[in-house]
Amino acid sequence: MTTTGKQIFTTLESDGTLTVEVATSEFAEPKGNQVLVKMEAAPINPSDLALLLGPADLENAEYTDGKIVAKMPEPFNSGAKGRHGQRLPVGNEGAGEVIATGDGDMAKALMGKRVACVPGTAFAQFAIADASMCLPLGDVSAKDGASAFVNPMTALGFVETAKKEGAKAILHTAAASNLGQMLVRICQEDGMPLVNIVRRAEQVHLLQDMGAEHIVNSGEDDFMRQLRESIDETDAFFGFDPIGGGQMVDHCFKAMEQVAVSKMSEFSRYGSNQQKKMYIYGRLDLGPTILTPSYGFGFTLSGWLLTPFLQSAGMETVTRMRQRVLDNITTTFKSNYTKEVTLEGMLEKDAVLQYRQMRTGEKYLVTPHG
């Protein structure tokens, strides 16, 4: 028996035409350890936008009820050749009630429960999810539990990665985001020094009110001095960056090296031996990552994604992380939303142009049955 409901799909054609629309879908009966979730809430995360909209020209797009037709510019259209002609569902995570299950024991144990899940198809009235990727919420509301996976597990994953690699402190850019605020609270709880880079004075005040100790404003003239001082105080030679494009990673490496060189007792033409590492975990800036190596040879730039981390972390670590999220979902891992929209409302021009900018404090929540 199938279940019928609304779902958002995104399709990119070879000529660069992007169509995002609400359509009627049939959701198959779950099998094995699958569950069918009646979705009550799903956040729009930056990680959703690359597939949903990409860098399409949304200002000049055609908007009708529950549908957007836009043009994808080059070189982005050619770069997405692998998805040309595919009608893809969207939405990494959300929360709702399990209304049907497969015959697996793990799935059957979730029947009738409200869960947070990561189906990859969360912008829909219903979604098939794997029971192993569902988190029972108990008395926690779907709104509070909707963001229980991506941001909380990512922020925890940063700290786990730092500890595993022997880092003494963490540097984080775009640090006033929902994820950044979670990372501040986690590092406070774990006693991990954290250097927060933001770009506006109001973001400085926001993190100060949370008790953050090391906050650097990239919008100020003495940004590099501030950054060097914070790295010097914390030994933050290890960081995470969601911006991707531009020179922020380059600035971080330079400041790290300048601090390291200042502590050397002898000059070396090769720079310091201090190992410096930055992980890029997002593309808020779709431009090229600009590096101007002037920071010795002990630097590493790598990518970080949640799913590969969870696969390598081991079940014991992942279970511990998930329990910590559940125990603190309304405190440490709380997400705030600026607006709630329906599936159709999610595709209205004003909403699209706002949430696409990914501004701090302007996170949207989708309520599929609203």
C-alpha positions as CSV (number, residue, x, y, z in Angstrom):
1,M,0.0,0.0,0.0
2,T,1.4,3.4,-1.0
3,T,0.8,6.8,0.7
4,T,0.2,9.9,-1.4
5,G,1.4,13.4,-0.5
6,K,3.2,16.5,-1.7
7,Q,7.0,16.7,-2.2
8,I,9.5,19.2,-3.6
9,F,11.6,18.2,-6.6
10,T,14.5,20.1,-8.3
11,T,15.4,19.4,-12.0
12,L,18.3,20.9,-14.0
13,E,18.2,20.4,-17.7
14,S,21.2,20.5,-20.0
15,D,20.2,23.9,-21.4
16,G,20.5,25.4,-17.9
17,T,16.8,25.5,-17.1
18,L,16.3,24.8,-13.3
19,T,12.7,23.8,-12.3
20,V,11.9,23.6,-8.6
21,E,8.3,22.5,-7.9
22,V,5.8,21.0,-5.5
23,A,4.4,17.8,-6.9
24,T,2.3,14.9,-5.8
25,S,4.3,11.7,-5.0
26,E,3.5,8.2,-4.0
27,F,5.5,6.9,-1.1
28,A,6.1,3.2,-1.1
29,E,5.5,0.9,1.9
30,P,8.6,0.7,4.1
31,K,10.7,-2.5,4.0
32,G,13.1,-4.1,6.4
33,N,14.4,-1.4,8.8
34,Q,12.8,1.4,6.9
35,V,10.1,3.7,8.4
36,L,7.6,6.0,6.9
37,V,7.6,9.3,8.6
38,K,4.8,11.9,8.4
39,M,7.0,15.0,8.2
40,E,6.0,17.8,10.6
41,A,9.0,20.1,10.3
42,A,12.2,20.4,8.2
43,P,14.8,23.2,8.4
44,I,16.3,24.8,5.3
45,N,20.1,24.3,5.8
46,P,22.9,25.7,3.7
47,S,23.7,22.1,2.8
48,D,20.2,21.9,1.1
49,L,20.6,24.9,-1.1
50,A,23.3,23.6,-3.4
51,L,21.0,20.9,-4.7
52,L,17.7,22.8,-4.3
53,L,18.7,26.1,-6.0
54,G,22.5,26.3,-6.6
55,P,23.7,29.6,-8.0
56,A,20.6,30.0,-10.3
57,D,19.4,33.5,-11.2
58,L,16.5,33.7,-8.8
59,E,16.0,37.4,-9.0
60,N,14.9,37.0,-12.7
61,A,13.2,33.6,-12.3
62,E,9.6,32.8,-13.2
63,Y,7.5,32.3,-10.0
64,T,4.1,30.6,-10.1
65,D,2.1,28.8,-7.4
66,G,4.4,26.1,-6.0
67,K,6.9,26.4,-8.9
68,I,10.1,28.2,-9.8
69,V,11.7,28.2,-13.3
70,A,15.2,29.8,-13.4
71,K,18.4,29.8,-15.4
72,M,21.6,28.2,-14.1
73,P,24.6,30.3,-15.3
74,E,27.9,28.9,-16.5
75,P,30.2,27.4,-15.5
76,F,27.9,26.0,-12.8
77,N,25.5,24.4,-15.3
78,S,28.2,22.5,-17.1
79,G,29.7,21.6,-13.7
80,A,26.5,19.9,-12.7
81,K,26.3,17.8,-15.8
82,G,25.9,14.6,-13.7
83,R,22.4,15.7,-12.6
84,H,21.1,17.0,-15.9
85,G,17.6,15.6,-16.5
86,Q,17.2,14.1,-13.1
87,R,14.2,14.9,-11.0
88,L,15.6,15.0,-7.5
89,P,14.0,15.2,-4.1
90,V,15.5,17.6,-1.5
91,G,15.8,18.1,2.2
92,N,18.4,16.6,4.4
93,E,16.7,16.4,7.7
94,G,13.5,16.9,9.6
95,A,11.2,15.4,12.2
96,G,7.8,13.8,12.3
97,E,5.7,10.8,13.4
98,V,6.5,7.2,12.3
99,I,3.2,6.0,10.7
100,A,4.4,2.7,9.1
101,T,7.5,0.5,9.4
102,G,9.1,-2.4,7.7
103,D,9.4,-5.8,9.4
104,G,12.8,-5.1,11.0
105,D,13.0,-5.0,14.8
106,M,14.7,-1.6,14.8
107,A,12.0,-0.2,12.6
108,K,9.1,-1.7,14.5
109,A,10.3,-0.3,17.7
110,L,9.8,3.2,16.3
111,M,6.1,2.8,15.3
112,G,4.0,5.7,16.5
113,K,7.0,7.7,17.8
114,R,8.1,11.2,16.9
115,V,11.6,11.0,15.5
116,A,14.2,13.2,14.0
117,C,15.5,11.7,10.7
118,V,17.9,12.3,7.8
119,P,16.0,10.9,4.8
120,G,17.5,13.3,2.2
121,T,13.9,13.9,1.0
122,A,12.6,15.9,4.0
123,F,10.9,18.7,2.0
124,A,7.8,16.5,1.7
125,Q,4.7,15.5,3.6
126,F,6.0,12.0,4.0
127,A,9.5,10.4,3.8
128,I,11.1,7.0,3.9
129,A,14.0,6.9,6.4
130,D,16.3,4.2,7.7
131,A,15.6,3.4,11.3
132,S,19.3,3.5,12.2
133,M,19.3,7.2,11.2
134,C,16.2,8.1,13.3
135,L,16.4,9.6,16.7
136,P,13.4,9.1,19.0
137,L,12.4,12.5,20.4
138,G,10.2,11.5,23.3
139,D,8.4,14.6,24.5
140,V,10.5,17.0,22.3
141,S,8.4,18.7,19.7
142,A,9.0,18.3,16.0
143,K,10.0,21.9,15.7
144,D,12.7,21.5,18.4
145,G,13.8,18.2,17.0
146,A,13.8,19.1,13.3
147,S,17.4,20.2,13.4
148,A,18.7,17.4,15.6
149,F,21.1,15.9,13.1
150,V,23.0,18.1,10.6
151,N,24.1,21.0,12.8
152,P,24.4,19.3,16.2
153,M,26.3,16.2,14.8
154,T,28.5,18.5,12.7
155,A,29.4,20.7,15.6
156,L,30.1,17.6,17.8
157,G,32.0,16.1,14.9
158,F,34.3,19.1,14.8
159,V,35.3,18.7,18.5
160,E,35.7,14.9,18.1
161,T,37.9,15.5,15.0
162,A,40.0,18.1,16.9
163,K,40.5,15.8,19.9
164,K,41.4,12.8,17.7
165,E,44.0,14.8,15.8
166,G,45.5,16.2,19.0
167,A,44.5,19.9,18.5
168,K,44.7,22.1,21.5
169,A,42.1,24.5,20.3
170,I,39.7,25.2,17.4
171,L,39.3,28.1,15.0
172,H,35.9,28.6,13.4
173,T,34.9,31.0,10.7
174,A,31.4,32.3,10.1
175,A,31.0,31.6,13.7
176,A,27.7,33.3,14.5
177,S,25.6,30.8,12.6
178,N,23.3,28.4,14.3
179,L,26.0,25.7,14.0
180,G,28.6,28.2,15.3
181,Q,26.5,29.0,18.4
182,M,26.2,25.3,19.1
183,L,30.0,24.9,18.8
184,V,30.5,27.7,21.3
185,R,28.3,25.9,23.8
186,I,30.0,22.5,23.2
187,C,33.5,23.9,23.6
188,Q,32.4,25.7,26.8
189,E,31.1,22.4,28.1
190,D,34.2,20.4,27.0
191,G,36.8,23.0,28.0
192,M,38.1,23.3,24.4
193,P,39.4,26.8,23.6
194,L,37.6,28.3,20.5
195,V,38.5,31.2,18.3
196,N,35.4,32.6,16.6
197,I,35.6,34.7,13.4
198,V,32.6,36.8,12.6
199,R,32.1,39.7,10.2
200,R,29.9,42.2,12.0
201,A,29.8,44.0,15.3
202,E,26.3,42.6,16.2
203,Q,27.7,39.1,15.7
204,V,30.4,39.9,18.2
205,H,27.8,41.0,20.7
206,L,25.8,37.9,20.1
207,L,28.7,35.6,20.9
208,Q,29.8,37.8,23.8
209,D,26.4,37.4,25.4
210,M,26.9,33.6,25.1
211,G,30.1,33.9,27.0
212,A,32.5,33.3,24.1
213,E,36.0,34.3,25.0
214,H,37.8,34.7,21.7
215,I,35.9,36.6,19.1
216,V,37.5,38.2,16.0
217,N,35.7,40.6,13.7
218,S,36.9,40.3,10.1
219,G,35.1,43.5,9.2
220,E,37.5,45.6,11.3
221,D,40.8,47.2,10.1
222,D,42.9,45.3,12.7
223,F,41.4,41.9,11.9
224,M,44.7,40.2,11.4
225,R,46.1,41.6,14.7
226,Q,43.0,40.3,16.5
227,L,43.4,37.0,14.9
228,R,47.0,36.6,15.7
229,E,46.4,37.5,19.3
230,S,43.6,34.9,19.7
231,I,45.7,32.2,18.0
232,D,48.6,33.1,20.3
233,E,46.4,32.8,23.4
234,T,44.8,29.5,22.5
235,D,47.2,27.7,20.2
236,A,44.4,27.4,17.6
237,F,46.3,26.0,14.7
238,F,43.4,23.8,13.6
239,G,40.1,25.1,12.1
240,F,36.9,24.7,10.2
241,D,35.6,27.0,7.5
242,P,32.1,26.9,5.8
243,I,32.9,29.8,3.5
244,G,35.0,27.9,1.0
245,G,35.6,30.7,-1.6
246,G,37.7,33.8,-1.2
247,Q,40.7,34.3,1.1
248,M,39.5,33.5,4.6
249,V,41.4,30.2,4.8
250,D,44.4,32.0,3.5
251,H,44.1,34.7,6.2
252,C,43.9,32.0,8.9
253,F,47.0,30.2,7.7
254,K,48.9,33.4,7.5
255,A,48.0,34.4,11.1
256,M,48.8,30.9,12.3
257,E,52.2,31.0,10.7
258,Q,53.0,34.5,11.9
259,V,52.2,33.4,15.5
260,A,54.4,30.3,15.1
261,V,57.3,32.2,13.6
262,S,57.2,34.8,16.4
263,K,57.9,31.9,18.9
264,M,60.9,30.5,16.9
265,S,64.3,30.9,18.5
266,E,66.2,30.6,15.2
267,F,65.3,31.9,11.7
268,S,64.5,29.3,9.0
269,R,64.0,30.1,5.3
270,Y,61.4,27.4,5.2
271,G,59.2,29.0,7.9
272,S,58.0,27.3,11.0
273,N,57.6,23.6,11.7
274,Q,54.2,24.3,13.3
275,Q,51.5,22.1,11.7
276,K,48.5,24.1,10.5
277,K,45.3,22.6,9.3
278,M,42.0,23.9,8.0
279,Y,38.9,22.0,7.0
280,I,36.4,23.4,4.5
281,Y,33.0,22.1,5.2
282,G,30.8,24.4,3.1
283,R,30.6,26.7,0.1
284,L,28.9,29.9,1.3
285,D,31.1,31.6,-1.2
286,L,31.0,29.7,-4.5
287,G,34.1,31.4,-5.9
288,P,37.6,29.8,-5.9
289,T,39.5,29.2,-2.7
290,I,42.4,31.6,-2.9
291,L,45.7,30.6,-1.3
292,T,48.9,32.6,-1.4
293,P,51.3,30.2,0.4
294,S,53.5,32.2,2.6
295,Y,53.1,30.1,5.7
296,G,55.8,27.5,5.5
297,F,55.3,24.0,4.3
298,G,53.5,22.6,7.4
299,F,49.9,23.4,6.3
300,T,47.1,21.2,5.2
301,L,43.8,22.1,3.6
302,S,41.2,19.4,3.5
303,G,37.4,18.9,3.2
304,W,35.1,17.7,6.0
305,L,31.7,16.2,5.5
306,L,29.4,14.8,8.2
307,T,28.5,11.4,6.6
308,P,32.1,10.2,6.0
309,F,33.0,11.3,9.5
310,L,30.1,9.3,11.0
311,Q,31.1,6.3,9.0
312,S,34.7,6.4,10.3
313,A,33.9,7.4,13.9
314,G,32.5,4.1,14.9
315,M,29.1,3.1,16.4
316,E,30.1,3.7,20.0
317,T,31.1,7.4,19.2
318,V,28.1,8.0,17.1
319,T,25.7,6.6,19.7
320,R,27.3,8.8,22.4
321,M,27.0,11.8,20.2
322,R,23.4,11.1,19.4
323,Q,22.5,10.7,23.0
324,R,24.2,14.0,23.9
325,V,22.1,15.7,21.2
326,L,18.9,14.2,22.5
327,D,19.7,15.1,26.1
328,N,20.4,18.7,25.2
329,I,18.2,19.4,22.2
330,T,16.4,22.4,23.8
331,T,19.6,23.9,25.3
332,T,23.1,23.3,23.8
333,F,21.7,22.2,20.4
334,K,18.7,24.5,20.1
335,S,18.0,26.0,16.7
336,N,16.0,29.3,16.2
337,Y,13.9,30.0,13.2
338,T,13.0,33.4,11.7
339,K,10.0,32.1,9.8
340,E,7.9,29.0,9.2
341,V,6.6,28.3,5.6
342,T,4.6,25.6,3.9
343,L,6.0,23.7,0.9
344,E,4.4,26.2,-1.5
345,G,5.5,29.1,0.7
346,M,9.0,27.9,0.5
347,L,9.0,28.6,-3.3
348,E,7.6,32.1,-3.1
349,K,10.0,34.7,-4.3
350,D,10.3,36.8,-1.1
351,A,11.1,33.6,0.9
352,V,13.6,32.2,-1.6
353,L,15.5,35.4,-1.9
354,Q,15.8,35.7,1.9
355,Y,16.8,32.2,2.9
356,R,19.1,31.8,0.0
357,Q,21.3,34.5,1.5
358,M,22.0,32.3,4.5
359,R,22.2,35.2,6.9
360,T,22.8,34.7,10.6
361,G,19.5,34.5,12.5
362,E,17.3,34.0,9.4
363,K,16.9,30.3,9.3
364,Y,13.6,29.0,7.8
365,L,11.5,26.0,8.9
366,V,9.3,24.1,6.5
367,T,6.0,22.7,7.8
368,P,4.9,20.3,5.1
369,H,1.3,19.9,6.4
370,G,0.9,23.6,7.3
